[in-house]
Amino acid sequence: MKSKKICMIGRFAVGKTSLVDRYVKNHFADKYQTTVGVAISTKIIDNTTKLIIWDIAGFEQENHYKPYLRGAHGIIFVADATEPESVHTLADIVADSPELKALPAVCFINKTDRKDDINWQPALDQSIAGLTAHSFWTSAKTGDHVEEGFAALSRLLS
Amino acid sequence: MSEDRDKLKSLLLGEEIAQIKAIQKLLDDRQAFTEKVSQVLDNAADQTIKQNPEFQKKFSRLDPKALTRAIKANQKSFIDAMIPIMGPMIRQSVANAISKFVQDVNRAMEQRFSIKALRWRWQAYRTGISFTEIVFSNTIEYQVQQVFLIDKESGLLIEHAGHEDALMQDKEAISAMLTAIESFVQDSMGHDGSHLSAAKLGERNVEVISGSQANLAVVIKGAYTPRLVDHLSAASEQIHIDFASDINDQNTWNNNPDLKVELENLLVTKSQSDDEESSGVNFWPWLIIALLLIGWFSWRTYQQHKALSETRLQLAAIDGLVVQQITPNDDGFLVTGLLDPLADTSTLSADIRLATQPYVSLDDELIANRVRLLLNQPDLEVEVRHGLLTLTGHFDDVQQHRLQRQMLGIIPGISQVDDQSTARPQPPDLNQQLLNHLQQHPLPEYLKLQVIDEKIVASGELMVSDVDDYWQLLNQHFEAIDASGLTLLNASTQLKSITSEPLNFIATNQLSPAQQSLLNQKAAAFLTLHRHNQAKQIKLIAQSDCQGSLQESNANNRKRGTWLAEQLVQSGVDRSLIQVETILCEQITTTVNTDLIGVWFEVNR
């Protein structure tokens, strides 16, 4: 079985940990808990690949997250559909770590369950397209497109 | 011919000839050739290594001489380059050494005085291994439970060994987390090249051995020494050498049986109980028994040696005994050898038994004993020294002594005789001396002198008044007079015993027993005085209190005197030596006074 290192990238409180929990444990907690440093989760897919998911915190601090990205096989960019600034953060991270561009990646635009709060402009789609061609409107709370997004990345890794 | 050939070559080869010349020129031009080769060298090396990984070792081989020359030529550059590497290495090495030293001291102090430590000291003495090494190898208890080989960059697991059931999370998550923690620590604490080397949770420790490509993380339960970490470091280095290509090839990760076996070899368990069992036999009780036996044999040997020494001393003190062999037996020693019949063996203790043959000893003391036995003269002093016989003192019989001296020549060991002895002067006959003395100084009456066992023995009676005169005279003529049988008499004492006390009795013919005894004493005293001419007569004076009638009182007085005189005669006093006087009453008294009734005594000298 091959192991693949996947890094969750996104600004503070976009729902990275919730997405991982939903995917790995099929569980969602309303209560928000900040991730300190990094949280590791694993999930076996297709009995041939094991995803080692690095849920990384601290993207607000310059360079502090970089050691965690080393050796990654794939990237999951996470943006908040209600916070356009979260997309800009992703662009900043990629600008700071251009090697990420060479990695297979998908982007989760999260919190789609909060329909009334969604604040999204077409320009943001352009920004997402600069990161990856594979984006998914997800909800960790409802599980919408979460499994689909991880499966898409798995295919990109294989 | 040659021109034809050149033409033929130009027709056949044409442009190729120019190319060959260009190639030849390139080969001859060293600079141009070097530049050309350098353009393909990198790709050629990569392709060669890809086809033959062993070929890489040739590239990595260093020429020590070239390296030495380079260092000598530019030391400062090397120092600048090495300091960032060496600094952390030195600090880590010192820290490890101090940690190891502290642990060593603690363990050594804890084990220093235990019984087990004695056994380990014996083991150290027997094997030549240092005591510290023995202590550590016997006291540590640990178990290497999990071994992770983790890609240094990605944190992905390269290979794992150990029971996965014992893990709270899956092995990939753990390897990722360890890497994340290391990154976190490095990010938090600094970037000086140091790395996470150990973590501890409860009784489990995680040792992280940092390698160039991969980290070796080992979960250890229990206490272990830095030696184990050294061993793991060596193993990590060897794995990097033996599995260099596998470590870089992600396709082989988690699917490399050879590497897994290598990691499983690191899953070791060390326990004290294993050490005890591995020895097979618990030799400690046997050691105690052996020590007790050795102690008992030593004590017994010491006692035998001590007894033997004492026996030798006793035997050496005996003149005339030649010891040939001393054999210990159950209750003492059996001594065989030669013994002079005149030797004195009475001083030997009871546990020494002699089994000897008789012989004639030439010891001076034995020769002297032999001379004494021959001469048999108690007052003759015999001394033998280096063959010289010296005789001093007295001998009794001159003729016999002369004969005996002639016989001394037959006694072995005597070469000279120095006879300083003299014949004993014969003492005068004591009986004759006594007779002569008595002729000149007649004995007082009732004193008897006789010679018994060469001694004057005095017996009989002697008045004190005679003692001063006659006794001094005797002592002047004779030594040692035995006077134990002589009774000394004092005349005044005797006289006083007669006259000092009257016999008061009322009846005219009866005395009480006490009065009768007193009368006998008076009679004996008088007879003694009379024998020694100290008294001529005893006078009895009878009187009364004159109470009643004069006639009756006087009659009773006479009766008492007469009757008491008769009693004295019966006591041995001659009647002629007794005088009785009666004091007549002249007038009658009315008062009875028994102290006035009786007989009073006087002595006429």
Interface residues (C-beta under 8 A of the other chain):
Chain A: M1 K2 S3 K5 G37 V38 I40 S41 T42 K50 I52 W54 H64 P67 Y68 R70 G71 A72 H73
Chain B: D151 E153 S154 G155 L156 L157 Q169 D170 E172 A173 A176 M177 A180 I181 S183 F184 Q186 D187 Q250 N251 W253 N254 N255
